[in-house]
Protein backbone atom coordinates (compact mmCIF):
# COMPACT_ATOMS: atom_id res chain seq x y z
CA UNK A 1 0.00 0.00 0.00
CA UNK A 2 1.25 3.51 -0.78
CA UNK A 3 0.80 6.63 1.33
CA UNK A 4 1.59 10.23 0.39
CA UNK A 5 4.13 11.99 2.57
CA UNK A 6 4.89 15.71 2.85
CA UNK A 7 7.92 16.67 4.90
CA UNK A 8 9.08 20.16 5.82
CA UNK A 9 12.72 20.26 6.86
CA UNK A 10 15.06 23.00 7.94
CA UNK A 11 18.57 22.92 6.52
CA UNK A 12 21.16 25.47 5.44
CA UNK A 13 19.19 28.16 7.25
CA UNK A 14 16.01 27.64 5.21
CA UNK A 15 12.86 25.50 5.11
CA UNK A 16 12.35 22.97 2.32
CA UNK A 17 9.34 20.88 1.35
CA UNK A 18 9.81 17.32 0.13
CA UNK A 19 6.85 15.23 -0.95
CA UNK A 20 6.36 11.80 -2.40
CA UNK A 21 4.93 8.39 -1.71
CA UNK A 22 6.24 5.48 0.29
CA UNK A 23 5.14 1.94 0.85
CA UNK A 24 3.63 0.58 4.04
CA UNK A 25 2.62 -2.95 4.95
CA UNK A 26 -1.17 -2.99 4.63
CA UNK A 27 -1.83 -5.21 7.66
CA UNK A 28 0.39 -3.07 9.89
CA UNK A 29 -1.24 0.11 8.57
CA UNK A 30 -4.73 -1.22 9.36
CA UNK A 31 -3.68 -2.01 12.95
CA UNK A 32 -1.66 1.14 13.68
CA UNK A 33 -1.94 3.59 10.78
CA UNK A 34 -0.15 6.56 12.32
CA UNK A 35 2.77 4.59 13.79
CA UNK A 36 3.22 2.59 10.57
CA UNK A 37 3.18 5.81 8.54
CA UNK A 38 5.67 7.40 10.94
CA UNK A 39 8.15 4.52 10.61
CA UNK A 40 7.92 4.61 6.81
CA UNK A 41 8.23 8.40 6.77
CA UNK A 42 11.30 8.27 9.01
CA UNK A 43 12.97 5.72 6.73
CA UNK A 44 12.12 7.87 3.70
CA UNK A 45 13.51 11.01 5.40
CA UNK A 46 16.76 9.17 6.18
CA UNK A 47 17.13 8.24 2.50
CA UNK A 48 16.58 11.86 1.49
CA UNK A 49 19.00 13.08 4.14
CA UNK A 50 21.77 10.72 3.06
CA UNK A 51 21.34 11.28 -0.67
CA UNK A 52 21.28 15.07 -0.45
CA UNK A 53 23.79 15.31 2.40
CA UNK A 54 22.02 17.87 4.48
CA UNK A 55 24.18 19.78 6.95
CA UNK A 56 24.31 19.51 10.71
CA UNK A 57 21.44 21.98 11.14
CA UNK A 58 19.00 19.50 9.54
CA UNK A 59 15.71 19.40 11.48
CA UNK A 60 12.30 17.91 10.75
CA UNK A 61 9.75 20.73 10.93
CA UNK A 62 6.59 18.80 10.04
CA UNK A 63 5.47 15.50 8.56
CA UNK A 64 1.99 14.89 7.15
CA UNK A 65 0.66 11.80 5.43
CA UNK A 66 -2.25 11.59 3.00
CA UNK A 67 -2.67 15.36 3.08
CA UNK A 68 -4.13 15.79 6.56
CA UNK A 69 -2.60 13.49 9.16
CA UNK A 70 0.16 15.22 11.15
CA UNK A 71 2.64 12.62 12.42
CA UNK A 72 5.55 14.95 13.23
CA UNK A 73 5.83 13.93 16.88
CA UNK A 74 5.62 10.22 16.06
CA UNK A 75 8.38 10.52 13.45
CA UNK A 76 10.57 12.21 16.04
CA UNK A 77 9.86 9.33 18.47
CA UNK A 78 10.92 6.79 15.82
CA UNK A 79 14.31 8.52 15.76
CA UNK A 80 14.85 7.81 19.47
C-alpha distances in whole Angstrom, upper triangle without the diagonal:
4,7,10,13,17,19,23,25,29,30,34,35,32,29,26,23,20,17,14,10,8,6,5,6,6,9,10,9,11,14,14,12,14,15,11,11,14,14,11,14,17,16,15,18,20,19,20,23,24,24,26,28,29,32,33,33,29,27,24,25,22,19,17,13,12,16,18,17,19,18,21,23,20,19,23,23,20,23,26
4,7,10,13,16,20,22,25,27,30,32,29,26,23,19,16,13,10,6,5,5,6,9,9,13,13,10,13,16,15,12,14,15,12,10,13,13,10,11,15,14,13,16,18,17,18,21,22,22,23,26,26,29,30,30,26,25,22,22,19,16,14,10,10,13,15,15,17,16,19,21,19,17,21,22,19,22,25
4,6,10,13,16,19,23,25,28,29,26,23,20,17,14,11,8,5,6,6,7,10,10,14,13,10,13,15,14,10,11,13,10,8,11,12,9,9,13,13,12,14,17,16,17,20,21,21,22,25,24,27,28,28,24,22,19,19,16,12,10,7,6,10,12,11,13,13,15,18,16,15,19,20,18,20,23
4,7,10,14,16,20,22,25,26,23,20,17,13,11,7,6,4,7,9,11,14,14,17,16,13,16,18,16,13,13,15,13,9,12,13,11,9,13,14,11,13,16,16,15,18,20,20,20,23,22,25,27,25,22,20,17,17,14,10,8,5,5,7,10,10,12,12,14,17,16,15,18,20,18,20,23
4,6,10,13,16,19,22,23,20,16,14,10,8,6,5,6,7,10,12,15,16,19,17,14,17,19,17,13,12,14,12,9,10,12,9,7,10,12,9,10,13,14,12,15,18,18,18,20,19,22,23,22,18,16,13,13,10,7,6,5,6,8,10,10,10,10,11,15,14,12,15,17,16,17,20
4,7,10,14,16,19,19,16,13,10,7,6,4,7,9,11,14,15,19,20,23,21,18,21,22,19,16,14,16,15,12,12,14,12,9,12,13,11,10,14,14,12,14,18,17,17,19,17,20,21,20,16,14,11,11,8,6,5,6,8,8,10,10,10,10,10,14,14,12,15,18,17,18,21
4,6,10,12,16,16,14,10,8,6,5,6,9,11,12,16,17,20,22,24,22,19,22,23,20,17,15,16,16,12,11,13,12,8,10,12,10,8,12,13,10,12,15,15,14,16,14,17,18,16,12,11,7,7,6,5,7,9,12,11,12,12,10,10,9,12,13,11,12,16,15,15,18
4,7,10,13,13,10,7,6,5,6,9,12,15,16,19,20,24,25,28,25,23,26,27,23,21,18,19,19,16,14,16,16,12,13,15,13,10,13,15,12,12,16,16,15,16,13,15,16,14,11,9,6,5,5,7,9,12,14,13,14,14,12,12,10,13,15,12,13,17,17,16,19
4,6,10,10,8,6,5,6,8,11,14,17,17,21,22,25,27,29,27,25,28,28,25,23,20,20,20,17,15,17,16,13,12,15,13,9,12,14,11,10,14,15,12,13,10,11,12,10,7,6,5,5,7,9,12,15,18,17,17,17,14,14,11,14,15,13,12,16,16,15,18
4,7,7,5,4,6,9,11,14,18,20,21,24,25,29,31,33,30,28,31,32,28,26,23,23,24,21,18,20,20,16,15,17,16,12,14,16,13,11,15,16,13,13,9,10,10,7,6,5,6,7,10,12,15,18,21,20,21,20,17,17,14,16,18,15,14,18,18,16,19
4,5,6,6,7,11,12,16,19,22,22,26,27,30,33,35,32,30,34,34,31,29,26,25,26,23,21,22,21,18,17,18,17,13,14,15,12,10,13,14,11,10,6,6,8,6,5,7,9,10,13,15,18,21,24,23,24,23,20,20,17,19,20,17,16,20,20,18,20
4,6,8,10,13,15,19,22,25,25,29,30,34,36,38,36,34,37,38,34,32,29,29,30,27,24,25,25,21,20,21,20,16,17,18,15,13,15,15,12,11,8,7,9,7,8,10,13,14,17,19,22,25,27,26,27,27,24,24,20,22,24,21,20,24,24,21,23
4,7,10,14,16,20,23,26,27,30,32,35,37,39,37,35,38,38,35,33,29,29,30,28,25,26,26,23,21,23,22,18,19,21,17,15,18,19,15,14,11,10,11,8,9,10,13,13,16,19,22,25,27,26,26,26,23,23,20,22,24,22,20,24,24,22,24
4,7,10,13,17,20,23,25,28,30,33,35,37,35,33,36,36,33,31,28,28,29,26,23,25,24,21,20,22,20,17,19,20,16,15,18,18,15,15,11,11,13,10,10,10,12,11,14,16,19,22,24,22,23,24,21,21,18,21,23,20,20,23,24,22,24
4,7,10,13,17,20,22,25,27,30,32,34,32,29,32,33,30,27,24,25,25,22,20,22,22,18,18,20,18,15,17,18,15,14,17,18,15,15,12,13,14,11,10,9,9,8,10,13,15,18,21,19,20,20,17,18,15,18,20,18,17,21,22,20,23
4,7,10,14,17,19,22,24,28,29,32,30,27,30,32,28,26,23,24,24,20,19,21,19,16,16,18,15,12,15,15,12,12,15,15,12,14,11,13,15,13,10,10,10,9,10,12,14,16,19,17,18,19,17,17,15,18,20,17,18,21,21,20,23
4,7,10,14,16,19,21,25,26,29,27,24,27,29,26,23,20,22,21,18,17,19,17,14,15,16,14,11,15,15,12,13,16,15,13,16,13,16,18,16,13,12,10,10,9,10,11,13,15,13,15,16,15,15,14,17,19,16,17,21,20,20,23
4,7,10,12,16,18,22,24,26,24,22,25,27,24,21,19,20,19,16,15,17,14,11,13,14,10,9,12,12,9,11,14,13,12,14,13,16,18,17,13,13,11,11,11,10,11,12,14,13,15,16,15,15,14,18,18,15,17,20,19,18,22
4,7,10,14,16,20,21,24,22,20,23,25,22,19,17,19,17,14,14,16,13,10,13,14,10,10,14,13,11,13,16,15,14,17,16,20,21,20,17,16,13,13,12,10,9,10,11,10,13,14,14,14,14,18,18,15,18,21,19,19,23
4,7,10,13,17,18,21,20,18,21,23,21,18,17,18,16,13,14,15,12,10,13,13,9,11,14,12,11,14,16,15,15,18,18,22,24,23,19,18,16,16,14,12,11,10,10,11,14,15,15,15,16,19,19,16,19,21,19,20,24
4,7,10,13,14,18,17,15,18,20,18,15,15,16,14,11,13,13,10,9,12,12,9,11,14,13,13,16,18,17,18,21,20,24,26,25,21,20,17,18,16,13,11,9,9,11,14,14,15,15,16,19,18,16,19,21,19,20,23
4,7,10,12,15,14,12,16,18,16,13,14,14,11,9,11,11,7,7,10,9,7,10,13,11,12,15,17,16,18,20,20,24,25,25,21,20,17,19,17,13,12,10,11,14,16,15,16,15,16,19,16,14,18,19,16,18,21
4,7,9,12,11,10,13,15,15,12,13,13,10,9,11,11,7,9,12,11,10,13,15,14,15,18,19,19,21,23,23,27,28,28,24,23,20,22,19,16,15,12,12,16,18,16,18,16,18,20,17,16,19,20,17,19,22
4,6,9,8,7,10,12,11,9,11,11,7,7,10,9,6,9,12,11,11,14,16,16,17,20,21,21,23,25,25,28,29,29,25,24,21,22,19,16,15,12,13,16,17,15,17,15,17,19,16,14,18,18,15,18,20
4,6,5,6,9,10,11,10,12,12,8,9,12,11,9,13,15,14,14,18,19,18,21,23,24,24,26,28,28,31,32,32,28,27,24,25,23,19,18,15,15,19,20,18,19,17,20,21,17,17,20,20,17,20,22
4,5,5,6,9,10,9,12,13,9,11,14,13,12,15,17,17,17,20,22,22,23,26,27,27,29,31,31,34,35,34,31,29,26,27,24,20,18,15,15,18,19,17,19,18,21,22,19,19,22,22,19,22,24
4,5,5,6,9,9,13,12,10,12,15,14,14,17,19,18,20,22,24,24,26,28,29,30,32,33,33,36,36,36,32,30,27,29,26,22,20,17,17,21,21,19,21,19,22,23,19,20,23,22,19,23,24
4,5,5,6,7,10,9,6,9,12,11,11,14,16,16,17,20,21,22,24,25,26,27,30,31,31,33,33,33,29,27,24,26,23,19,18,16,16,20,20,17,18,16,19,19,16,16,19,18,16,19,20
4,5,5,4,8,8,5,7,10,11,10,13,15,15,16,19,20,21,22,24,26,27,29,30,30,32,32,32,28,26,22,23,20,17,15,12,13,16,16,13,15,14,17,18,14,15,18,18,16,19,21
4,6,6,9,10,9,11,14,14,14,16,19,19,20,22,24,25,26,28,30,31,32,34,33,36,36,35,31,29,26,26,23,20,18,15,15,18,17,15,17,16,20,20,17,18,21,20,19,22,24
4,6,9,9,9,11,13,14,15,17,19,19,21,23,24,25,27,29,30,31,33,34,34,36,35,35,31,29,26,26,23,20,19,16,17,20,19,16,18,16,19,19,16,17,20,18,17,21,22
4,6,6,6,8,10,11,12,14,16,17,18,20,21,23,24,26,27,29,30,31,30,33,32,31,28,25,22,23,20,17,16,14,15,18,16,13,14,12,16,15,12,14,17,15,14,18,19
4,6,5,6,9,10,11,12,14,16,16,18,20,21,22,24,26,27,28,29,29,31,31,30,26,24,20,21,17,14,13,10,11,14,13,10,12,10,14,14,11,13,16,15,14,18,19
4,5,5,6,9,10,10,12,14,15,16,18,20,21,22,24,26,26,27,26,28,28,27,23,20,17,17,14,11,10,9,11,13,12,8,9,7,10,11,8,9,13,12,12,15,17
4,5,5,6,9,10,10,12,14,15,17,19,20,21,23,24,26,26,25,27,26,26,22,20,17,18,15,12,12,11,14,16,15,11,11,8,11,10,7,8,11,10,9,12,14
4,5,5,6,9,10,11,12,14,16,17,19,20,22,23,25,26,25,27,27,27,23,21,18,19,17,13,13,11,13,16,16,12,13,10,13,13,10,10,13,12,10,14,16
4,6,5,6,8,10,10,12,14,15,16,18,20,21,22,24,23,25,25,25,21,19,15,16,14,10,9,7,10,12,13,10,10,8,11,12,9,9,12,12,11,14,16
4,5,5,6,9,10,10,12,14,15,16,18,20,21,22,20,23,22,21,18,16,12,14,11,8,9,9,12,14,14,10,10,6,8,9,6,5,9,9,7,10,13
4,5,5,6,9,10,11,13,14,15,17,19,20,21,20,22,22,22,19,17,14,16,14,11,13,12,15,17,17,14,13,10,11,12,8,7,10,9,6,9,12
4,5,5,6,9,10,11,12,14,16,17,18,20,19,22,22,22,19,17,15,17,15,11,12,10,13,16,16,14,14,11,12,14,11,9,12,13,10,12,15
4,5,5,6,9,10,10,12,14,15,16,18,17,20,20,19,16,14,11,13,11,8,9,8,12,13,14,12,11,9,10,12,10,7,10,12,10,11,14
4,5,5,6,9,10,10,12,14,15,16,15,17,17,17,14,12,10,13,12,9,12,12,15,17,17,15,13,10,10,11,9,6,8,10,7,7,11
4,5,5,6,9,10,11,12,14,15,15,18,18,19,15,15,13,16,15,12,14,14,17,19,20,18,17,14,14,15,13,9,12,13,9,10,13
4,5,5,6,9,10,11,12,14,14,17,18,18,15,14,12,15,14,11,13,12,15,17,18,17,16,14,14,16,14,11,13,15,12,12,16
4,5,5,6,9,10,11,12,11,14,15,15,11,11,9,12,11,10,12,13,16,17,18,17,15,13,12,14,13,10,11,14,12,11,14
4,5,5,6,9,10,10,10,13,14,15,11,12,11,14,15,13,16,16,19,21,22,20,18,16,14,16,15,11,12,14,12,10,13
4,5,5,6,9,10,11,14,16,17,13,14,14,17,17,15,17,17,20,21,23,21,20,18,17,19,18,14,16,18,15,14,17
4,6,5,6,8,9,12,14,15,11,13,12,15,15,14,16,16,19,20,22,21,19,18,16,19,18,15,16,18,16,15,19
4,6,5,6,6,9,11,12,8,10,11,14,15,14,17,18,21,22,23,22,20,18,16,18,18,14,15,17,16,13,17
4,6,5,7,10,12,14,11,14,14,18,19,18,21,21,24,25,27,25,24,21,20,21,21,17,17,20,17,15,18
4,6,8,12,14,16,13,16,16,19,20,19,21,22,24,25,27,26,25,23,21,24,23,19,20,22,20,18,21
4,6,9,12,13,11,14,15,17,18,18,21,22,24,24,26,26,24,23,21,23,23,20,20,23,21,19,22
4,6,9,11,10,13,14,17,19,19,22,24,26,26,28,27,25,24,21,23,23,20,19,22,20,18,21
4,7,8,6,10,12,14,16,17,20,22,25,25,26,25,23,22,19,21,21,18,17,20,19,17,19
4,5,6,10,13,15,18,19,23,25,28,27,29,28,25,23,20,22,23,19,18,21,21,17,20
4,5,9,12,15,18,19,23,25,29,28,29,28,25,23,19,20,22,19,16,19,19,16,17
4,6,10,12,15,17,21,24,27,26,27,26,22,21,18,18,20,18,15,19,19,16,18
4,7,9,12,14,18,20,24,23,24,22,19,18,15,16,18,14,13,16,16,13,16
4,6,9,11,15,18,21,21,21,19,16,15,11,13,14,12,10,14,14,12,14
4,6,8,11,14,18,17,17,16,12,11,8,10,11,9,8,12,12,11,14
4,7,10,14,17,16,15,14,11,11,8,10,12,11,10,14,15,14,16
4,7,10,13,12,12,11,7,8,5,8,11,9,10,13,14,14,17
4,7,10,10,10,8,6,6,5,8,9,8,10,12,13,13,16
4,7,6,6,5,4,6,7,11,11,10,13,15,15,16,19
4,5,6,5,7,7,10,13,12,11,15,16,15,17,20
4,6,6,9,11,13,16,15,15,18,20,19,21,24
4,6,9,11,13,16,16,16,19,21,21,22,25
4,6,10,12,14,15,15,18,19,20,22,24
4,6,9,11,11,12,15,16,16,19,21
4,6,8,9,10,12,14,14,16,18
4,6,5,6,9,10,11,13,15
4,6,5,6,9,10,11,13
4,5,5,6,9,10,11
4,5,5,6,9,10
4,5,5,7,9
4,5,5,7
4,5,5
4,5
4
